[in-house]
Amino acid sequence: MTNKSNAVSFRLDPDLQSTVNQWLNKHPGINMSRLANLAIRSYVSNDQVLEAVETVKASDKKVKNLTQKMMKKHAHMLEKLK
């Protein structure tokens, strides 16, 4: 008989880290592992309904302007990728 580990490793989004830490400090009886199990169990046990979003087609002029703006703003990174 083998003992297979089901360990999972994950990283919280940076904007979520402080909120989770504050919540855990207020609830000392629950650790990160227990919180993750509770959250995942709740999420997968309830049907998730995805709602369609309306998309809008941008004009060629708008696309060109946004592309130029992006290229200018991120020129230093684009140079590093060459």
Buried (B, 14 or more C-beta within 10 A) or exposed (E): EEEEEEEEEEEEEEEEEEEBEEEBEEEEEEEEEEBBEEEEEEEEEEEEEEEEEEEEEEEEEEEEEEEEEEEEEEEEEEEEEE
